[in-house]
Amino acid sequence: QVQLVESGGGLVQPGGSLRLSCAASGSIFSINAMGWYRQAPGKQRELVARITVGGSTNYADSVKGRFTISRDNAKSTVSLQMNSLKPEDTAVYYCNAEEYIRGMNYWGKGTLVTVSS
């Protein structure tokens, strides 16, 4: 089992920045990739950014050039630096960890990001 705890959400004005962090604990040796998803009110959960153990990344088109995902394998943390935030980035952001061998997906409880003036 893997436990994920997010931190860093909050209220920010349009054009501002926030940094989200996610700490993993438990069977962290089994994690192959970690990422961030978000869910806005009335919408489906969507991938924001993802990074593998090897460092390969992928981003949603809507955040490319504004968001950067990074991972500290030694500390079992993943961070999401969000710049030039827009009101449409408002959502609950969830940390995710993937375990390929067993096909498991683990989720944090989520952290709310609100972009508003």
C-alpha positions in Angstrom: 0.0 0.0 0.0 1.0 3.6 -0.7 -0.2 6.6 1.2 -0.1 10.1 -0.4 -0.5 13.4 1.3 -0.8 16.7 -0.6 0.0 20.2 0.5 0.3 23.7 -0.9 -3.1 24.5 -2.2 -4.9 27.8 -1.6 -6.2 31.0 -3.1 -4.1 32.9 -5.6 -4.8 35.7 -8.0 -4.7 35.2 -11.8 -1.2 35.4 -13.0 0.2 34.2 -9.7 2.0 31.0 -8.7 1.6 28.1 -6.3 3.6 25.0 -5.6 2.0 21.8 -4.7 3.8 18.9 -3.0 3.0 15.3 -2.4 4.7 13.0 0.0 4.5 9.3 -0.5 4.9 6.7 2.3 4.4 3.0 2.6 5.5 0.6 -0.2 7.2 3.4 -2.1 9.7 1.0 -3.7 6.8 -0.2 -5.9 6.0 3.2 -7.4 6.7 3.6 -11.1 5.2 7.0 -11.8 3.7 9.8 -9.9 1.5 12.7 -11.1 -1.1 15.3 -10.5 -4.7 15.2 -11.6 -7.4 17.8 -11.1 -11.1 17.9 -11.0 -13.1 21.1 -11.4 -16.7 21.4 -10.3 -19.0 19.5 -12.8 -16.1 18.1 -14.7 -14.2 14.8 -14.9 -10.9 14.3 -13.3 -8.1 15.0 -15.8 -4.3 14.5 -15.9 -2.3 17.6 -15.3 1.2 16.3 -15.3 3.0 13.0 -14.7 6.6 11.9 -14.2 8.1 8.4 -14.2 10.9 7.1 -12.0 13.2 7.6 -15.0 12.3 11.2 -15.2 10.0 11.1 -18.3 7.3 13.7 -18.1 4.0 14.5 -19.8 1.7 17.4 -19.4 -1.8 18.4 -20.4 -1.8 20.8 -23.3 -3.6 23.4 -21.2 -0.7 23.6 -18.7 2.4 23.2 -20.9 4.8 26.0 -20.5 3.2 27.1 -17.2 3.4 24.1 -14.9 6.5 22.0 -14.1 6.5 18.6 -12.4 9.5 17.4 -10.5 10.3 14.4 -8.3 12.7 13.6 -5.6 13.1 9.9 -5.6 15.2 9.9 -2.4 12.5 11.7 -0.5 9.6 10.1 -2.3 8.0 13.4 -3.1 6.6 14.9 -6.2 6.0 18.7 -6.7 4.0 20.7 -9.1 5.2 24.3 -9.7 2.3 26.3 -11.2 2.9 29.6 -12.7 0.8 32.1 -14.7 -2.3 30.6 -13.1 -5.7 31.2 -14.7 -9.2 31.0 -13.3 -9.7 27.9 -15.3 -7.0 26.2 -13.3 -9.3 26.3 -10.3 -9.9 22.7 -9.2 -9.1 20.1 -6.5 -5.7 18.7 -7.3 -5.0 15.1 -6.5 -1.7 13.4 -6.2 -1.5 10.0 -7.9 1.0 7.1 -7.8 1.1 4.2 -10.2 2.3 0.7 -9.6 2.8 -1.1 -12.9 3.3 -4.7 -11.7 0.0 -4.9 -9.9 -1.8 -2.3 -12.0 -2.5 -0.2 -8.9 -3.3 3.5 -8.7 -3.1 5.3 -5.4 -4.7 8.7 -4.7 -4.3 11.4 -2.1 -7.3 13.2 -0.6 -6.8 16.3 -2.8 -5.9 19.9 -2.2 -8.0 22.9 -3.4 -6.5 25.5 -5.7 -8.6 28.6 -6.3 -7.5 31.2 -8.9 -9.6 34.3 -8.4 -9.2 38.0 -8.0 
